[in-house]
Amino acid sequence: HLWHPSSSGGHHLSPRDLEPHRSVGDPPLDAILDALASEGGLGAATDLLVLAHRAAAAPPAARTPSQTLLAAFLREHSSVPPWADWAQLERGQEVFLAYAPAIGLSLYYRSLIAGFSIPKIAAVIRSTGYLSPPSRPDQVLQRLLDTGQLVAACVAFGADGLRA
């Protein structure tokens, strides 16, 4: 876990405590990225979900190694886990909607701006190009709007929004 238990204050771990976790990846996605790199790589703004849907639509016999991994990843992560508690998720949606203005102000005007100024976070943003050059300002704006649209869809339509 990346935070202390609530019994000891529940605060985040110190940078020293977090350092060993910085090089820990996500093995299935790391395998996909390695396969993509061996097939010629991908651009800074490549959408892996789009690639996964294209891979799933390709005939299995015609898939490249990365497409095989992408299709398997999509298949595995496209269903809701059996432990999902829909009633609890809907309660969370209601809380989010009740406090959305304060959450938005806190996130957009405090957390994101401050977070982007932290050198290690800024380095990740620069290296991915997702919210910085080579992405154009209109692409960055579209990504931020897409994220907002996803959050809105998840909370606006109750459990149906989450199931989508």
C-alpha positions in Angstrom: 0.0 0.0 0.0 1.1 3.5 -0.7 -0.3 5.1 2.5 -0.1 4.5 6.2 -3.0 2.6 7.8 -5.6 4.9 9.4 -4.5 3.6 12.8 -1.3 5.5 12.3 -2.8 8.6 10.8 -3.5 7.5 7.3 -1.1 9.9 5.7 0.8 9.3 2.5 4.2 7.6 2.6 7.2 9.8 2.5 9.3 10.2 -0.7 11.9 7.8 0.8 9.2 5.2 1.5 7.8 5.6 -2.1 11.2 5.5 -3.9 11.3 1.6 -4.1 7.9 1.7 -5.8 8.9 4.1 -8.6 10.4 1.3 -10.8 7.5 -1.1 -10.2 5.4 -1.4 -13.4 2.4 -3.3 -14.5 3.6 -6.6 -16.0 0.8 -7.2 -18.5 1.1 -3.7 -19.8 4.9 -3.8 -19.7 4.7 -6.9 -21.9 2.4 -5.1 -24.4 4.8 -2.1 -24.5 7.8 -4.3 -25.0 6.0 -6.1 -27.9 5.0 -2.8 -29.4 8.6 -1.6 -29.1 9.9 -4.7 -30.8 7.4 -4.1 -33.7 8.6 -0.6 -34.3 7.4 1.3 -31.2 4.6 3.8 -30.8 4.2 7.5 -30.7 4.0 9.6 -27.5 0.2 10.1 -27.9 -0.7 6.5 -29.1 -4.0 5.4 -27.6 -3.5 1.8 -26.3 -7.3 1.3 -25.9 -7.8 2.1 -29.6 -5.0 -0.3 -30.5 -6.6 -3.0 -28.2 -10.0 -2.7 -29.9 -8.3 -2.9 -33.4 -6.4 -5.9 -32.2 -9.6 -7.6 -30.9 -11.3 -7.0 -34.3 -8.4 -8.6 -36.2 -8.6 -12.3 -37.0 -6.5 -14.2 -34.3 -4.3 -15.8 -37.0 -3.4 -12.5 -38.5 -2.5 -10.7 -35.2 1.0 -9.6 -34.4 2.4 -10.5 -30.9 1.5 -7.1 -29.6 -2.1 -7.5 -31.0 -2.4 -10.9 -29.3 -1.4 -9.4 -26.0 -3.7 -6.3 -26.5 -6.7 -8.4 -27.4 -6.2 -10.7 -24.4 -5.8 -7.6 -22.1 -9.0 -6.1 -23.5 -10.9 -9.4 -23.0 -9.7 -9.8 -19.5 -10.4 -6.2 -18.4 -13.7 -5.6 -20.2 -16.0 -7.2 -17.6 -16.9 -6.1 -14.2 -15.2 -8.1 -11.4 -17.7 -10.2 -9.3 -16.7 -8.4 -6.1 -18.0 -5.0 -7.4 -20.6 -3.6 -5.0 -23.0 -1.7 -7.2 -24.9 -0.1 -4.3 -21.7 1.2 -2.8 -20.6 2.5 -6.2 -23.8 4.4 -6.5 -23.4 5.9 -3.1 -20.0 7.0 -4.1 -21.5 8.6 -7.2 -24.0 10.5 -5.1 -21.3 11.8 -2.8 -19.2 12.9 -5.8 -22.1 14.7 -7.3 -23.0 16.4 -4.0 -19.5 17.7 -3.7 -18.5 18.1 -7.4 -17.9 21.9 -7.3 -15.5 21.7 -4.4 -13.9 18.6 -5.8 -13.4 20.3 -9.2 -11.9 23.4 -7.6 -9.6 21.4 -5.4 -8.5 19.2 -8.3 -8.1 21.6 -11.1 -6.9 24.7 -9.3 -4.9 23.1 -6.5 -3.8 19.5 -7.0 -3.1 19.3 -10.7 -1.2 22.6 -10.9 0.8 21.8 -7.8 1.3 18.2 -8.9 2.6 19.1 -12.3 5.2 21.3 -10.7 6.8 18.4 -8.8 9.9 17.5 -10.7 9.4 13.7 -10.9 5.8 14.1 -12.0 6.8 16.8 -14.6 9.4 14.4 -15.9 6.8 11.8 -16.5 4.5 14.3 -18.3 7.4 15.4 -20.5 8.5 11.9 -21.3 5.0 10.7 -22.3 4.1 13.8 -24.3 0.6 13.2 -23.2 0.0 16.7 -21.8 3.0 18.4 -23.1 4.9 18.7 -26.4 5.0 17.1 -28.9 1.2 17.1 -28.3 -0.4 20.3 -29.6 -2.4 22.5 -27.2 -5.6 21.4 -28.9 -4.7 17.8 -28.3 -3.9 18.4 -24.6 -7.2 20.3 -24.2 -9.1 17.4 -25.9 -7.5 14.9 -23.5 -8.5 16.9 -20.5 -12.0 17.3 -21.8 -12.2 13.6 -22.5 -11.2 12.9 -18.9 -13.9 15.2 -17.7 -16.4 13.6 -19.9 -15.5 10.1 -18.6 -15.9 11.3 -15.0 -19.2 12.9 -15.9 -20.5 9.8 -17.6 -19.4 7.6 -14.6 -21.4 9.7 -12.2 -24.3 11.0 -14.2 -26.0 7.8 -15.1 -26.0 5.8 -11.9 -24.9 2.2 -12.1 -25.6 2.2 -15.9 -22.9 4.8 -16.4 -20.4 2.7 -14.6 -21.4 -0.4 -16.5 -20.8 1.4 -19.8 
